[in-house]
Amino acid sequence: VFNVKRGYVTYELNTAQDFYIVTGYEGFEKEIEIQRLYDGLRVIKIADNAFYDNDNITSLTIPNSVEQIGKYAFYSCDSLESLSIPDGLIVLEKSAFQNCAELRTVSFEGNLSGIGEKCFNGCSSLNSVTFKDSVDYVGNECFAFCEELEKKGVSCVICTDISKDGLLSGTNLELYAALARRFSIRITASGGVTTVDDVRRLAEMKLYGAILGKALYTGM
């Protein structure tokens, strides 16, 4: 195992010498782009604590090659405002983005299967999270920002599952049931609401409302 640098980002070659891991950052740039390949090999992981407590980064580009973001990887990156998780990411570990106080939007684009506990805990500015139904595990206190919104007086949020939106295949009832159980904030469901039965089941969960779009135009 040995470390190499490109710019201010440190990459470590794994013991089998078939991929690289991002292990650290020593610069002061505000916009960071992690390389997809280093010396012809894929970069597949951001290590635990790699960007821990970095106050400079405002935006971050993660390549599709990255499959795992480790524990506390971006913990308390206070200036980070927006984040797009790449298609290749599978695992987002415990507290990866905890206490990123300026983080406002997060978008999971691909096949993420699990979000570790406290992953976005303390992200007090977070107002938009978008993910597909590939996510089958969300850790404890992962989205404690809903509680923060309640504390700030926000009374209603719109939650959209983009993997269902416009497909007329039904909405993500499991997601809305989980949110309804955990939070008292009024939730409006959006994305894939197709039939009267969808609306009835959402009403049984005591959701505040539902948004219908394509289903109305097509007469579903």
PyMOL commands that place a pseudoatom at each C-alpha (Angstrom):
pseudoatom trace, name=CA, resn=VAL, resi=1, chain=A, elem=C, hetatm=0, pos=[0.000, 0.000, 0.000]
pseudoatom trace, name=CA, resn=PHE, resi=2, chain=A, elem=C, hetatm=0, pos=[1.321, 3.465, -0.858]
pseudoatom trace, name=CA, resn=ASN, resi=3, chain=A, elem=C, hetatm=0, pos=[-0.030, 6.999, -1.070]
pseudoatom trace, name=CA, resn=VAL, resi=4, chain=A, elem=C, hetatm=0, pos=[0.134, 9.359, -4.032]
pseudoatom trace, name=CA, resn=LYS, resi=5, chain=A, elem=C, hetatm=0, pos=[-1.200, 12.874, -4.585]
pseudoatom trace, name=CA, resn=ARG, resi=6, chain=A, elem=C, hetatm=0, pos=[-2.967, 14.642, -7.402]
pseudoatom trace, name=CA, resn=GLY, resi=7, chain=A, elem=C, hetatm=0, pos=[-3.252, 18.274, -6.514]
pseudoatom trace, name=CA, resn=TYR, resi=8, chain=A, elem=C, hetatm=0, pos=[-4.164, 18.331, -2.832]
pseudoatom trace, name=CA, resn=VAL, resi=9, chain=A, elem=C, hetatm=0, pos=[-6.104, 15.041, -2.856]
pseudoatom trace, name=CA, resn=THR, resi=10, chain=A, elem=C, hetatm=0, pos=[-4.336, 11.936, -1.510]
pseudoatom trace, name=CA, resn=TYR, resi=11, chain=A, elem=C, hetatm=0, pos=[-5.011, 8.559, -3.147]
pseudoatom trace, name=CA, resn=GLU, resi=12, chain=A, elem=C, hetatm=0, pos=[-4.011, 5.214, -1.670]
pseudoatom trace, name=CA, resn=LEU, resi=13, chain=A, elem=C, hetatm=0, pos=[-3.478, 2.061, -3.718]
pseudoatom trace, name=CA, resn=ASN, resi=14, chain=A, elem=C, hetatm=0, pos=[-5.082, -0.992, -2.104]
pseudoatom trace, name=CA, resn=THR, resi=15, chain=A, elem=C, hetatm=0, pos=[-3.059, -4.075, -1.192]
pseudoatom trace, name=CA, resn=ALA, resi=16, chain=A, elem=C, hetatm=0, pos=[-4.202, -6.030, -4.265]
pseudoatom trace, name=CA, resn=GLN, resi=17, chain=A, elem=C, hetatm=0, pos=[-3.143, -3.011, -6.359]
pseudoatom trace, name=CA, resn=ASP, resi=18, chain=A, elem=C, hetatm=0, pos=[-6.319, -2.986, -8.431]
pseudoatom trace, name=CA, resn=PHE, resi=19, chain=A, elem=C, hetatm=0, pos=[-8.060, 0.214, -7.240]
pseudoatom trace, name=CA, resn=TYR, resi=20, chain=A, elem=C, hetatm=0, pos=[-7.456, 3.490, -5.426]
pseudoatom trace, name=CA, resn=ILE, resi=21, chain=A, elem=C, hetatm=0, pos=[-9.029, 4.988, -2.290]
pseudoatom trace, name=CA, resn=VAL, resi=22, chain=A, elem=C, hetatm=0, pos=[-9.263, 8.711, -1.503]
pseudoatom trace, name=CA, resn=THR, resi=23, chain=A, elem=C, hetatm=0, pos=[-7.716, 9.063, 1.963]
pseudoatom trace, name=CA, resn=GLY, resi=24, chain=A, elem=C, hetatm=0, pos=[-7.238, 12.788, 2.530]
pseudoatom trace, name=CA, resn=TYR, resi=25, chain=A, elem=C, hetatm=0, pos=[-7.175, 16.376, 1.344]
pseudoatom trace, name=CA, resn=GLU, resi=26, chain=A, elem=C, hetatm=0, pos=[-4.782, 19.170, 2.284]
pseudoatom trace, name=CA, resn=GLY, resi=27, chain=A, elem=C, hetatm=0, pos=[-5.796, 22.085, 0.079]
pseudoatom trace, name=CA, resn=PHE, resi=28, chain=A, elem=C, hetatm=0, pos=[-7.927, 25.209, 0.339]
pseudoatom trace, name=CA, resn=GLU, resi=29, chain=A, elem=C, hetatm=0, pos=[-9.961, 25.088, -2.889]
pseudoatom trace, name=CA, resn=LYS, resi=30, chain=A, elem=C, hetatm=0, pos=[-13.706, 25.573, -2.650]
pseudoatom trace, name=CA, resn=GLU, resi=31, chain=A, elem=C, hetatm=0, pos=[-14.653, 23.301, -5.559]
pseudoatom trace, name=CA, resn=ILE, resi=32, chain=A, elem=C, hetatm=0, pos=[-13.301, 19.758, -5.410]
pseudoatom trace, name=CA, resn=GLU, resi=33, chain=A, elem=C, hetatm=0, pos=[-13.391, 17.146, -8.174]
pseudoatom trace, name=CA, resn=ILE, resi=34, chain=A, elem=C, hetatm=0, pos=[-12.337, 13.613, -7.344]
pseudoatom trace, name=CA, resn=GLN, resi=35, chain=A, elem=C, hetatm=0, pos=[-10.737, 11.705, -10.212]
pseudoatom trace, name=CA, resn=ARG, resi=36, chain=A, elem=C, hetatm=0, pos=[-12.482, 8.661, -11.682]
pseudoatom trace, name=CA, resn=LEU, resi=37, chain=A, elem=C, hetatm=0, pos=[-9.176, 7.019, -12.627]
pseudoatom trace, name=CA, resn=TYR, resi=38, chain=A, elem=C, hetatm=0, pos=[-5.705, 7.306, -11.182]
pseudoatom trace, name=CA, resn=ASP, resi=39, chain=A, elem=C, hetatm=0, pos=[-2.799, 5.785, -13.086]
pseudoatom trace, name=CA, resn=GLY, resi=40, chain=A, elem=C, hetatm=0, pos=[-5.296, 3.742, -15.112]
pseudoatom trace, name=CA, resn=LEU, resi=41, chain=A, elem=C, hetatm=0, pos=[-7.062, 2.252, -12.059]
pseudoatom trace, name=CA, resn=ARG, resi=42, chain=A, elem=C, hetatm=0, pos=[-10.530, 3.115, -10.754]
pseudoatom trace, name=CA, resn=VAL, resi=43, chain=A, elem=C, hetatm=0, pos=[-11.065, 5.216, -7.654]
pseudoatom trace, name=CA, resn=ILE, resi=44, chain=A, elem=C, hetatm=0, pos=[-13.822, 3.305, -5.827]
pseudoatom trace, name=CA, resn=LYS, resi=45, chain=A, elem=C, hetatm=0, pos=[-13.911, 4.550, -2.241]
pseudoatom trace, name=CA, resn=ILE, resi=46, chain=A, elem=C, hetatm=0, pos=[-13.652, 7.691, -0.127]
pseudoatom trace, name=CA, resn=ALA, resi=47, chain=A, elem=C, hetatm=0, pos=[-12.076, 6.590, 3.149]
pseudoatom trace, name=CA, resn=ASP, resi=48, chain=A, elem=C, hetatm=0, pos=[-13.221, 7.242, 6.702]
pseudoatom trace, name=CA, resn=ASN, resi=49, chain=A, elem=C, hetatm=0, pos=[-12.448, 10.823, 7.805]
pseudoatom trace, name=CA, resn=ALA, resi=50, chain=A, elem=C, hetatm=0, pos=[-10.998, 11.744, 4.381]
pseudoatom trace, name=CA, resn=PHE, resi=51, chain=A, elem=C, hetatm=0, pos=[-12.358, 15.331, 4.375]
pseudoatom trace, name=CA, resn=TYR, resi=52, chain=A, elem=C, hetatm=0, pos=[-13.175, 15.550, 8.098]
pseudoatom trace, name=CA, resn=ASP, resi=53, chain=A, elem=C, hetatm=0, pos=[-13.797, 19.087, 9.397]
pseudoatom trace, name=CA, resn=ASN, resi=54, chain=A, elem=C, hetatm=0, pos=[-12.844, 20.869, 6.157]
pseudoatom trace, name=CA, resn=ASP, resi=55, chain=A, elem=C, hetatm=0, pos=[-14.249, 24.415, 6.220]
pseudoatom trace, name=CA, resn=ASN, resi=56, chain=A, elem=C, hetatm=0, pos=[-13.334, 25.400, 2.640]
pseudoatom trace, name=CA, resn=ILE, resi=57, chain=A, elem=C, hetatm=0, pos=[-15.221, 23.035, 0.338]
pseudoatom trace, name=CA, resn=THR, resi=58, chain=A, elem=C, hetatm=0, pos=[-18.478, 24.457, -1.051]
pseudoatom trace, name=CA, resn=SER, resi=59, chain=A, elem=C, hetatm=0, pos=[-19.141, 21.969, -3.881]
pseudoatom trace, name=CA, resn=LEU, resi=60, chain=A, elem=C, hetatm=0, pos=[-18.068, 18.426, -4.529]
pseudoatom trace, name=CA, resn=THR, resi=61, chain=A, elem=C, hetatm=0, pos=[-17.970, 16.284, -7.670]
pseudoatom trace, name=CA, resn=ILE, resi=62, chain=A, elem=C, hetatm=0, pos=[-17.817, 12.541, -7.014]
pseudoatom trace, name=CA, resn=PRO, resi=63, chain=A, elem=C, hetatm=0, pos=[-17.248, 10.270, -10.053]
pseudoatom trace, name=CA, resn=ASN, resi=64, chain=A, elem=C, hetatm=0, pos=[-19.406, 7.286, -10.989]
pseudoatom trace, name=CA, resn=SER, resi=65, chain=A, elem=C, hetatm=0, pos=[-16.538, 4.939, -10.110]
pseudoatom trace, name=CA, resn=VAL, resi=66, chain=A, elem=C, hetatm=0, pos=[-16.983, 5.572, -6.365]
pseudoatom trace, name=CA, resn=GLU, resi=67, chain=A, elem=C, hetatm=0, pos=[-18.972, 2.779, -4.705]
pseudoatom trace, name=CA, resn=GLN, resi=68, chain=A, elem=C, hetatm=0, pos=[-18.514, 3.602, -1.024]
pseudoatom trace, name=CA, resn=ILE, resi=69, chain=A, elem=C, hetatm=0, pos=[-18.211, 6.706, 1.136]
pseudoatom trace, name=CA, resn=GLY, resi=70, chain=A, elem=C, hetatm=0, pos=[-16.762, 5.913, 4.541]
pseudoatom trace, name=CA, resn=LYS, resi=71, chain=A, elem=C, hetatm=0, pos=[-17.614, 6.926, 8.093]
pseudoatom trace, name=CA, resn=TYR, resi=72, chain=A, elem=C, hetatm=0, pos=[-17.234, 10.634, 8.891]
pseudoatom trace, name=CA, resn=ALA, resi=73, chain=A, elem=C, hetatm=0, pos=[-15.803, 11.194, 5.392]
pseudoatom trace, name=CA, resn=PHE, resi=74, chain=A, elem=C, hetatm=0, pos=[-17.222, 14.737, 5.173]
pseudoatom trace, name=CA, resn=TYR, resi=75, chain=A, elem=C, hetatm=0, pos=[-18.117, 15.247, 8.824]
pseudoatom trace, name=CA, resn=SER, resi=76, chain=A, elem=C, hetatm=0, pos=[-18.515, 18.927, 9.718]
pseudoatom trace, name=CA, resn=CYS, resi=77, chain=A, elem=C, hetatm=0, pos=[-17.610, 20.297, 6.272]
pseudoatom trace, name=CA, resn=ASP, resi=78, chain=A, elem=C, hetatm=0, pos=[-19.335, 23.507, 7.259]
pseudoatom trace, name=CA, resn=SER, resi=79, chain=A, elem=C, hetatm=0, pos=[-19.232, 25.271, 3.866]
pseudoatom trace, name=CA, resn=LEU, resi=80, chain=A, elem=C, hetatm=0, pos=[-20.472, 22.370, 1.715]
pseudoatom trace, name=CA, resn=GLU, resi=81, chain=A, elem=C, hetatm=0, pos=[-23.784, 23.462, 0.138]
pseudoatom trace, name=CA, resn=SER, resi=82, chain=A, elem=C, hetatm=0, pos=[-24.810, 20.889, -2.470]
pseudoatom trace, name=CA, resn=LEU, resi=83, chain=A, elem=C, hetatm=0, pos=[-24.089, 17.277, -3.233]
pseudoatom trace, name=CA, resn=SER, resi=84, chain=A, elem=C, hetatm=0, pos=[-24.945, 14.874, -6.041]
pseudoatom trace, name=CA, resn=ILE, resi=85, chain=A, elem=C, hetatm=0, pos=[-24.287, 11.222, -5.267]
pseudoatom trace, name=CA, resn=PRO, resi=86, chain=A, elem=C, hetatm=0, pos=[-23.135, 9.313, -8.396]
pseudoatom trace, name=CA, resn=ASP, resi=87, chain=A, elem=C, hetatm=0, pos=[-24.812, 6.323, -10.031]
pseudoatom trace, name=CA, resn=GLY, resi=88, chain=A, elem=C, hetatm=0, pos=[-22.154, 3.871, -8.875]
pseudoatom trace, name=CA, resn=LEU, resi=89, chain=A, elem=C, hetatm=0, pos=[-22.474, 4.509, -5.146]
pseudoatom trace, name=CA, resn=ILE, resi=90, chain=A, elem=C, hetatm=0, pos=[-23.772, 1.532, -3.168]
pseudoatom trace, name=CA, resn=VAL, resi=91, chain=A, elem=C, hetatm=0, pos=[-22.907, 2.274, 0.461]
pseudoatom trace, name=CA, resn=LEU, resi=92, chain=A, elem=C, hetatm=0, pos=[-23.054, 5.557, 2.364]
pseudoatom trace, name=CA, resn=GLU, resi=93, chain=A, elem=C, hetatm=0, pos=[-21.683, 4.893, 5.833]
pseudoatom trace, name=CA, resn=LYS, resi=94, chain=A, elem=C, hetatm=0, pos=[-22.349, 6.253, 9.312]
pseudoatom trace, name=CA, resn=SER, resi=95, chain=A, elem=C, hetatm=0, pos=[-22.154, 10.040, 9.789]
pseudoatom trace, name=CA, resn=ALA, resi=96, chain=A, elem=C, hetatm=0, pos=[-20.653, 10.564, 6.317]
pseudoatom trace, name=CA, resn=PHE, resi=97, chain=A, elem=C, hetatm=0, pos=[-22.124, 14.083, 6.067]
pseudoatom trace, name=CA, resn=GLN, resi=98, chain=A, elem=C, hetatm=0, pos=[-23.079, 14.718, 9.668]
pseudoatom trace, name=CA, resn=ASN, resi=99, chain=A, elem=C, hetatm=0, pos=[-22.967, 18.350, 10.837]
pseudoatom trace, name=CA, resn=CYS, resi=100, chain=A, elem=C, hetatm=0, pos=[-22.546, 19.842, 7.351]
pseudoatom trace, name=CA, resn=ALA, resi=101, chain=A, elem=C, hetatm=0, pos=[-24.469, 22.901, 8.485]
pseudoatom trace, name=CA, resn=GLU, resi=102, chain=A, elem=C, hetatm=0, pos=[-24.741, 24.621, 5.074]
pseudoatom trace, name=CA, resn=LEU, resi=103, chain=A, elem=C, hetatm=0, pos=[-25.692, 21.529, 3.057]
pseudoatom trace, name=CA, resn=ARG, resi=104, chain=A, elem=C, hetatm=0, pos=[-28.998, 22.354, 1.341]
pseudoatom trace, name=CA, resn=THR, resi=105, chain=A, elem=C, hetatm=0, pos=[-29.631, 19.754, -1.363]
pseudoatom trace, name=CA, resn=VAL, resi=106, chain=A, elem=C, hetatm=0, pos=[-28.734, 16.092, -1.761]
pseudoatom trace, name=CA, resn=SER, resi=107, chain=A, elem=C, hetatm=0, pos=[-29.567, 13.941, -4.769]
pseudoatom trace, name=CA, resn=PHE, resi=108, chain=A, elem=C, hetatm=0, pos=[-28.996, 10.174, -4.954]
pseudoatom trace, name=CA, resn=GLU, resi=109, chain=A, elem=C, hetatm=0, pos=[-28.976, 9.336, -8.652]
pseudoatom trace, name=CA, resn=GLY, resi=110, chain=A, elem=C, hetatm=0, pos=[-28.289, 5.628, -8.799]
pseudoatom trace, name=CA, resn=ASN, resi=111, chain=A, elem=C, hetatm=0, pos=[-28.398, 2.299, -7.002]
pseudoatom trace, name=CA, resn=LEU, resi=112, chain=A, elem=C, hetatm=0, pos=[-27.653, 3.276, -3.415]
pseudoatom trace, name=CA, resn=SER, resi=113, chain=A, elem=C, hetatm=0, pos=[-28.790, 0.461, -1.120]
pseudoatom trace, name=CA, resn=GLY, resi=114, chain=A, elem=C, hetatm=0, pos=[-28.207, 1.880, 2.346]
pseudoatom trace, name=CA, resn=ILE, resi=115, chain=A, elem=C, hetatm=0, pos=[-27.704, 5.145, 4.234]
pseudoatom trace, name=CA, resn=GLY, resi=116, chain=A, elem=C, hetatm=0, pos=[-25.826, 4.837, 7.529]
pseudoatom trace, name=CA, resn=GLU, resi=117, chain=A, elem=C, hetatm=0, pos=[-27.027, 6.140, 10.861]
pseudoatom trace, name=CA, resn=LYS, resi=118, chain=A, elem=C, hetatm=0, pos=[-26.695, 9.866, 11.549]
pseudoatom trace, name=CA, resn=CYS, resi=119, chain=A, elem=C, hetatm=0, pos=[-25.562, 10.336, 7.955]
pseudoatom trace, name=CA, resn=PHE, resi=120, chain=A, elem=C, hetatm=0, pos=[-27.216, 13.766, 7.665]
pseudoatom trace, name=CA, resn=ASN, resi=121, chain=A, elem=C, hetatm=0, pos=[-27.769, 14.466, 11.339]
pseudoatom trace, name=CA, resn=GLY, resi=122, chain=A, elem=C, hetatm=0, pos=[-27.022, 18.089, 12.180]
pseudoatom trace, name=CA, resn=CYS, resi=123, chain=A, elem=C, hetatm=0, pos=[-27.462, 19.291, 8.573]
pseudoatom trace, name=CA, resn=SER, resi=124, chain=A, elem=C, hetatm=0, pos=[-29.665, 22.119, 9.770]
pseudoatom trace, name=CA, resn=SER, resi=125, chain=A, elem=C, hetatm=0, pos=[-29.985, 23.856, 6.357]
pseudoatom trace, name=CA, resn=LEU, resi=126, chain=A, elem=C, hetatm=0, pos=[-30.990, 20.729, 4.439]
pseudoatom trace, name=CA, resn=ASN, resi=127, chain=A, elem=C, hetatm=0, pos=[-34.269, 21.273, 2.577]
pseudoatom trace, name=CA, resn=SER, resi=128, chain=A, elem=C, hetatm=0, pos=[-34.193, 18.806, -0.304]
pseudoatom trace, name=CA, resn=VAL, resi=129, chain=A, elem=C, hetatm=0, pos=[-33.289, 15.113, -0.422]
pseudoatom trace, name=CA, resn=THR, resi=130, chain=A, elem=C, hetatm=0, pos=[-34.049, 13.025, -3.491]
pseudoatom trace, name=CA, resn=PHE, resi=131, chain=A, elem=C, hetatm=0, pos=[-33.452, 9.280, -3.746]
pseudoatom trace, name=CA, resn=LYS, resi=132, chain=A, elem=C, hetatm=0, pos=[-34.747, 6.291, -5.664]
pseudoatom trace, name=CA, resn=ASP, resi=133, chain=A, elem=C, hetatm=0, pos=[-36.406, 3.190, -4.275]
pseudoatom trace, name=CA, resn=SER, resi=134, chain=A, elem=C, hetatm=0, pos=[-33.176, 1.175, -4.447]
pseudoatom trace, name=CA, resn=VAL, resi=135, chain=A, elem=C, hetatm=0, pos=[-32.577, 2.407, -0.871]
pseudoatom trace, name=CA, resn=ASP, resi=136, chain=A, elem=C, hetatm=0, pos=[-33.734, -0.362, 1.463]
pseudoatom trace, name=CA, resn=TYR, resi=137, chain=A, elem=C, hetatm=0, pos=[-32.025, 0.736, 4.671]
pseudoatom trace, name=CA, resn=VAL, resi=138, chain=A, elem=C, hetatm=0, pos=[-31.932, 4.119, 6.395]
pseudoatom trace, name=CA, resn=GLY, resi=139, chain=A, elem=C, hetatm=0, pos=[-30.060, 4.252, 9.692]
pseudoatom trace, name=CA, resn=ASN, resi=140, chain=A, elem=C, hetatm=0, pos=[-31.255, 5.787, 12.945]
pseudoatom trace, name=CA, resn=GLU, resi=141, chain=A, elem=C, hetatm=0, pos=[-31.235, 9.585, 13.084]
pseudoatom trace, name=CA, resn=CYS, resi=142, chain=A, elem=C, hetatm=0, pos=[-30.208, 9.712, 9.433]
pseudoatom trace, name=CA, resn=PHE, resi=143, chain=A, elem=C, hetatm=0, pos=[-32.632, 12.475, 8.534]
pseudoatom trace, name=CA, resn=ALA, resi=144, chain=A, elem=C, hetatm=0, pos=[-32.862, 14.283, 11.828]
pseudoatom trace, name=CA, resn=PHE, resi=145, chain=A, elem=C, hetatm=0, pos=[-33.125, 17.452, 9.741]
pseudoatom trace, name=CA, resn=CYS, resi=146, chain=A, elem=C, hetatm=0, pos=[-36.902, 16.818, 9.668]
pseudoatom trace, name=CA, resn=GLU, resi=147, chain=A, elem=C, hetatm=0, pos=[-36.857, 17.483, 13.388]
pseudoatom trace, name=CA, resn=GLU, resi=148, chain=A, elem=C, hetatm=0, pos=[-34.793, 20.609, 12.730]
pseudoatom trace, name=CA, resn=LEU, resi=149, chain=A, elem=C, hetatm=0, pos=[-37.405, 21.796, 10.248]
pseudoatom trace, name=CA, resn=GLU, resi=150, chain=A, elem=C, hetatm=0, pos=[-40.105, 21.294, 12.839]
pseudoatom trace, name=CA, resn=LYS, resi=151, chain=A, elem=C, hetatm=0, pos=[-38.113, 23.261, 15.398]
pseudoatom trace, name=CA, resn=LYS, resi=152, chain=A, elem=C, hetatm=0, pos=[-37.794, 26.126, 12.912]
pseudoatom trace, name=CA, resn=GLY, resi=153, chain=A, elem=C, hetatm=0, pos=[-41.540, 26.244, 12.444]
pseudoatom trace, name=CA, resn=VAL, resi=154, chain=A, elem=C, hetatm=0, pos=[-41.819, 24.479, 9.081]
pseudoatom trace, name=CA, resn=SER, resi=155, chain=A, elem=C, hetatm=0, pos=[-45.232, 22.850, 9.074]
pseudoatom trace, name=CA, resn=CYS, resi=156, chain=A, elem=C, hetatm=0, pos=[-45.341, 21.002, 5.746]
pseudoatom trace, name=CA, resn=VAL, resi=157, chain=A, elem=C, hetatm=0, pos=[-42.889, 19.337, 3.342]
pseudoatom trace, name=CA, resn=ILE, resi=158, chain=A, elem=C, hetatm=0, pos=[-43.304, 17.819, -0.126]
pseudoatom trace, name=CA, resn=CYS, resi=159, chain=A, elem=C, hetatm=0, pos=[-41.489, 14.491, -0.507]
pseudoatom trace, name=CA, resn=THR, resi=160, chain=A, elem=C, hetatm=0, pos=[-40.935, 13.256, -4.075]
pseudoatom trace, name=CA, resn=ASP, resi=161, chain=A, elem=C, hetatm=0, pos=[-39.692, 9.804, -5.075]
pseudoatom trace, name=CA, resn=ILE, resi=162, chain=A, elem=C, hetatm=0, pos=[-38.213, 10.560, -8.512]
pseudoatom trace, name=CA, resn=SER, resi=163, chain=A, elem=C, hetatm=0, pos=[-37.936, 6.864, -9.420]
pseudoatom trace, name=CA, resn=LYS, resi=164, chain=A, elem=C, hetatm=0, pos=[-41.759, 6.723, -9.437]
pseudoatom trace, name=CA, resn=ASP, resi=165, chain=A, elem=C, hetatm=0, pos=[-42.517, 10.141, -10.912]
pseudoatom trace, name=CA, resn=GLY, resi=166, chain=A, elem=C, hetatm=0, pos=[-44.480, 10.039, -14.170]
pseudoatom trace, name=CA, resn=LEU, resi=167, chain=A, elem=C, hetatm=0, pos=[-44.407, 6.239, -14.526]
pseudoatom trace, name=CA, resn=LEU, resi=168, chain=A, elem=C, hetatm=0, pos=[-48.033, 5.607, -13.491]
pseudoatom trace, name=CA, resn=SER, resi=169, chain=A, elem=C, hetatm=0, pos=[-46.842, 2.537, -11.583]
pseudoatom trace, name=CA, resn=GLY, resi=170, chain=A, elem=C, hetatm=0, pos=[-47.912, 3.466, -8.067]
pseudoatom trace, name=CA, resn=THR, resi=171, chain=A, elem=C, hetatm=0, pos=[-46.234, 5.490, -5.366]
pseudoatom trace, name=CA, resn=ASN, resi=172, chain=A, elem=C, hetatm=0, pos=[-43.676, 4.544, -2.713]
pseudoatom trace, name=CA, resn=LEU, resi=173, chain=A, elem=C, hetatm=0, pos=[-46.038, 3.681, 0.116]
pseudoatom trace, name=CA, resn=GLU, resi=174, chain=A, elem=C, hetatm=0, pos=[-43.260, 2.227, 2.294]
pseudoatom trace, name=CA, resn=LEU, resi=175, chain=A, elem=C, hetatm=0, pos=[-41.337, 5.508, 2.235]
pseudoatom trace, name=CA, resn=TYR, resi=176, chain=A, elem=C, hetatm=0, pos=[-44.322, 7.623, 3.224]
pseudoatom trace, name=CA, resn=ALA, resi=177, chain=A, elem=C, hetatm=0, pos=[-45.394, 5.172, 5.920]
pseudoatom trace, name=CA, resn=ALA, resi=178, chain=A, elem=C, hetatm=0, pos=[-41.916, 5.354, 7.477]
pseudoatom trace, name=CA, resn=LEU, resi=179, chain=A, elem=C, hetatm=0, pos=[-41.903, 9.161, 7.402]
pseudoatom trace, name=CA, resn=ALA, resi=180, chain=A, elem=C, hetatm=0, pos=[-45.407, 9.368, 8.823]
pseudoatom trace, name=CA, resn=ARG, resi=181, chain=A, elem=C, hetatm=0, pos=[-44.461, 7.096, 11.729]
pseudoatom trace, name=CA, resn=ARG, resi=182, chain=A, elem=C, hetatm=0, pos=[-41.352, 9.080, 12.637]
pseudoatom trace, name=CA, resn=PHE, resi=183, chain=A, elem=C, hetatm=0, pos=[-42.336, 12.721, 12.193]
pseudoatom trace, name=CA, resn=SER, resi=184, chain=A, elem=C, hetatm=0, pos=[-45.265, 14.934, 13.116]
pseudoatom trace, name=CA, resn=ILE, resi=185, chain=A, elem=C, hetatm=0, pos=[-44.534, 17.427, 10.319]
pseudoatom trace, name=CA, resn=ARG, resi=186, chain=A, elem=C, hetatm=0, pos=[-47.232, 17.421, 7.593]
pseudoatom trace, name=CA, resn=ILE, resi=187, chain=A, elem=C, hetatm=0, pos=[-46.054, 15.429, 4.572]
pseudoatom trace, name=CA, resn=THR, resi=188, chain=A, elem=C, hetatm=0, pos=[-47.337, 15.727, 1.023]
pseudoatom trace, name=CA, resn=ALA, resi=189, chain=A, elem=C, hetatm=0, pos=[-46.603, 12.712, -1.170]
pseudoatom trace, name=CA, resn=SER, resi=190, chain=A, elem=C, hetatm=0, pos=[-45.418, 13.235, -4.731]
pseudoatom trace, name=CA, resn=GLY, resi=191, chain=A, elem=C, hetatm=0, pos=[-44.210, 10.877, -7.439]
pseudoatom trace, name=CA, resn=GLY, resi=192, chain=A, elem=C, hetatm=0, pos=[-46.155, 7.951, -8.856]
pseudoatom trace, name=CA, resn=VAL, resi=193, chain=A, elem=C, hetatm=0, pos=[-49.508, 8.708, -7.205]
pseudoatom trace, name=CA, resn=THR, resi=194, chain=A, elem=C, hetatm=0, pos=[-51.675, 6.981, -9.811]
pseudoatom trace, name=CA, resn=THR, resi=195, chain=A, elem=C, hetatm=0, pos=[-54.953, 5.520, -8.586]
pseudoatom trace, name=CA, resn=VAL, resi=196, chain=A, elem=C, hetatm=0, pos=[-57.742, 6.248, -6.154]
pseudoatom trace, name=CA, resn=ASP, resi=197, chain=A, elem=C, hetatm=0, pos=[-56.387, 3.355, -4.086]
pseudoatom trace, name=CA, resn=ASP, resi=198, chain=A, elem=C, hetatm=0, pos=[-53.011, 5.159, -3.833]
pseudoatom trace, name=CA, resn=VAL, resi=199, chain=A, elem=C, hetatm=0, pos=[-54.761, 8.244, -2.509]
pseudoatom trace, name=CA, resn=ARG, resi=200, chain=A, elem=C, hetatm=0, pos=[-56.862, 6.189, -0.078]
pseudoatom trace, name=CA, resn=ARG, resi=201, chain=A, elem=C, hetatm=0, pos=[-53.822, 4.396, 1.348]
pseudoatom trace, name=CA, resn=LEU, resi=202, chain=A, elem=C, hetatm=0, pos=[-51.922, 7.654, 1.742]
pseudoatom trace, name=CA, resn=ALA, resi=203, chain=A, elem=C, hetatm=0, pos=[-54.930, 9.117, 3.542]
pseudoatom trace, name=CA, resn=GLU, resi=204, chain=A, elem=C, hetatm=0, pos=[-54.970, 6.132, 5.900]
pseudoatom trace, name=CA, resn=MET, resi=205, chain=A, elem=C, hetatm=0, pos=[-51.384, 7.048, 6.845]
pseudoatom trace, name=CA, resn=LYS, resi=206, chain=A, elem=C, hetatm=0, pos=[-52.684, 10.497, 7.851]
pseudoatom trace, name=CA, resn=LEU, resi=207, chain=A, elem=C, hetatm=0, pos=[-50.518, 12.248, 5.251]
pseudoatom trace, name=CA, resn=TYR, resi=208, chain=A, elem=C, hetatm=0, pos=[-51.332, 15.888, 4.673]
pseudoatom trace, name=CA, resn=GLY, resi=209, chain=A, elem=C, hetatm=0, pos=[-51.841, 15.550, 0.933]
pseudoatom trace, name=CA, resn=ALA, resi=210, chain=A, elem=C, hetatm=0, pos=[-50.840, 14.027, -2.388]
pseudoatom trace, name=CA, resn=ILE, resi=211, chain=A, elem=C, hetatm=0, pos=[-49.825, 15.568, -5.714]
pseudoatom trace, name=CA, resn=LEU, resi=212, chain=A, elem=C, hetatm=0, pos=[-51.231, 14.035, -8.898]
pseudoatom trace, name=CA, resn=GLY, resi=213, chain=A, elem=C, hetatm=0, pos=[-49.895, 14.988, -12.291]
pseudoatom trace, name=CA, resn=LYS, resi=214, chain=A, elem=C, hetatm=0, pos=[-49.753, 12.645, -15.253]
pseudoatom trace, name=CA, resn=ALA, resi=215, chain=A, elem=C, hetatm=0, pos=[-52.440, 10.396, -13.784]
pseudoatom trace, name=CA, resn=LEU, resi=216, chain=A, elem=C, hetatm=0, pos=[-54.985, 13.215, -14.070]
pseudoatom trace, name=CA, resn=TYR, resi=217, chain=A, elem=C, hetatm=0, pos=[-54.123, 13.971, -17.697]
pseudoatom trace, name=CA, resn=THR, resi=218, chain=A, elem=C, hetatm=0, pos=[-54.308, 10.322, -18.739]
pseudoatom trace, name=CA, resn=GLY, resi=219, chain=A, elem=C, hetatm=0, pos=[-57.515, 9.561, -16.824]
pseudoatom trace, name=CA, resn=MET, resi=220, chain=A, elem=C, hetatm=0, pos=[-56.009, 6.831, -14.653]
for i in range(1, 220): cmd.bond("trace and resi %d" % i, "trace and resi %d" % (i + 1))
show_as sticks, trace
zoom trace
